[in-house]
Amino acid sequence: MIRPYLEMIKNSALKDGVTFEEIEPNYLHHVKKGKLSFIMYDVDIGLNNSTSTKLASSKSGTFEALKHAEIPAIEHFFLINNKSRFCQDNPFNLAKELFEKFNNTIVLKPDNGRQGNNVFKITNLSQLEEKLNHIFSLEVNAVLSPYFESNLEYRIVTLGNIPKIYFAKERTYNWKHNLIKGALPKKVESEKIPILDNLAKKAAKTLQLDFCTVDILETSEGFKVLEINEQVMLEQYSKKDPDFKSQVSKLYNEALLHRFSQIKSIRE
């Protein structure tokens, strides 16, 4: 089965002599440019180091790193799985305390969650206990954050700490902003770009991510980083409009050449 997003990545740098040798269909490729090469797993071209990748995959870890760097970010409190051998206190007690602190409306999700899966807006204690136990049953840890009402969520794609693509995600029938859950991409108002640009640069630099997406909310307390995704997935975005696809293709062309530049500098 052909994956259109993967094919777009493979075609993005053909004119620059970049070729893809398939090792395993659809997820493992030997990528070459002249005498330089690397292995691409899925659609990850390997620009981020392993420590930064692990940190970004933890929503609570990301928040703590941003907080330490004094970058405005939405609080994410870590709730250890109650079945973990490191669990010493009932995590529901902390969850209850935070729930009341944030006016009985919070967001609960896996610490390493993706694509809006198992993300819950909680408005009562029985629901909190039920959903927390559900997340723990998945054998993962959880995070709890305050809920901010916002129609738009902004996503900024950075490469080498430089913002390359900006778009907003507008909610439709769902309270979530995930494109895969029905949200719609929109252009960002020009007057907001400098603010988003500055915040995204700082966030990517703090986590030392060379290629990532930074999600930002405009809250009653100002603009805040919601989360950082270490894997750049723009499949839903590129499906919405030919202009979007062209932007993403151009981005991957630049990212692939940047990857080979990294490899060359290491060898030299």
C-alpha positions, 0 to 999 in steps of 0.5 A: 500500500502506497503512503502518500505522505511518505511518497511526498517526502521521497519525491521532495528532494529528487532534484537534489540527487537524494534517493530512497532505497526501500529496505522494508516497505513503507517504514524503513529506507536507506537514504542516499546523496552521493557518498553520504547516507542514513537509515530513515525509520518511518518518516523520521529523518533523524535530525533530533538527538535521542535525549531531546526526543525522549524529553519531548515525548514526555509532556510533563518533562517538556513543561518542566524544561520550559519552566526552567528556561522561563518560557510561558507554557501550560502546566502539565503535572506528572501522575505516576501509574499506580501499578508502577514499582516507583509509586509511593502515594495514591496518584488520585489524591494529587489529581483530586487536589489539582482538579480543585485548584483548577476550578474543577475543569482539567485535561487528563491524558497520557504523558507520552500521548499523541494525536489526541488519543485518550485525552479527556476534558474532566469536569467531575471527580467520578469522571477523573477517577474513571479516566485516570484508571483507564489511562493507567490500564494502558500501562502508561503514566498520565499528566493533568493540566488546566483547561483553557478555552480557545477556539484556535491552537497554533502550530509552528514547524521549526527547522534548525530553530527557525520557524518554517511553517505556521498554521492555526487549527480551528475546532469544529464539532470537537473541543480538541484541536487535532486535525485528525479529530475534525479541526480545520487548518487556517492561516495565521494572522500576520500580527501574531506571527512575531509572537509565535515566532519568538516563542517557538524558537525559544521552545525548540532551542530549549529542548535542542530539537532540530526539527519539530512542531511547537503547539501554542495556545492564546490563553487568558494569561497570554500565549503559552506553549502547549506541547512540542512534538519531536516527530514532524507529522503534517500528513493531515495538514498537507491533505487539506490544500495543494498549497499546504502540500507544496509547503510541506514538500519544500520543508522536507526538501530543506530538512533532508539537505540539512540532514546530509549537511549534518552527516558531512560536517561530522565526517569532516 
